[in-house]
Amino acid sequence: MMAPFGSGQQRALAMLVAAGGNGLTQQFLAGCHLGADTVADLIEKGFASLTHEKVRGGSKMVEVGKVRITEAGRKALDREG
């Protein structure tokens, strides 16, 4: 049976599970060598979601993209287990 996602995507989902409800920023995932294509594919498949949030960065408010795992992503990761 073919995996629903590649090893990079599986690693990203595992990281998102570990992050809990807060998710991870796109910048953090990129810093972990998980490219935008990897994350975009997870979102397109419904395994992850992306929201834009404003957070305080020093004295400024900045907008960041937060990636969170979806229930479908959790189930797919469990199946791959």
N, C-alpha and C positions, 0 to 999 in steps of 0.2 A: 504494500500500500504506500502510495506516495505521500510525503509529508505535505501539509497544507501551506507550509512556509519554510524558507531556507534557514540555515544555521544562524545567520545574522538576525533574522526576524525572531527566531526562537530565543536568542540571547536578549533581544530588546524586550520581548514579552516577559521574560523572567525578571528583568530589571524593573519593569513596570509593576509586576506583582509585588516585588520587594518594596517598591516605593509607596505602596498603599494608595489611599484615596487622593493623596496630593499629586500623584503623577510625577513626571519629569519634564523639564524644559527641553525644547528642541535643541537648544544650544548644548545642554548637558549630553544628550544622546549623540550629537555630532562630535563632541569631545571624546566620546567613547568609541569613535570610529564607526558609528551607525549613521550612514548617509541619509539624506532627505528621501531618496528613492525607497530605501528600506522602510522608513517610517510611513511614507505616503502609501506604500503598498499595503501595510498593515491597516491603515485607516480605510483604504478603498475596499479591503476585504471584510471590514467590520470588526476586526480584532482589536482595534484601538480607536480612540477618539481624540480630536484636537480642539482645544478651546483657547481663546486669547484672553489673557487676564492682565490687569495692571497690578504691578507690585512695586514696592518702594526699593529703589536702588540708591542708597545714600540719601541725598536730599531731594532726589527726583523720582517721579513716578514713571515707570517704563512698562511697555507692553511686551509680554512674553507669550510664546505658544506653549501650552501645557499639554502633554500627551498622557493619556490614561488608558489602561487596559479596559476592554469591555467584557461583559459576561461571555460573549462568544469567544473572545481571546483566551479567557481563563479555561473554558471548556476545551478549546483546541490545544492549549498547552498541556492540560491534564491528559488528553488522549495521547500526546507525544511522549509524555512522562518519562 
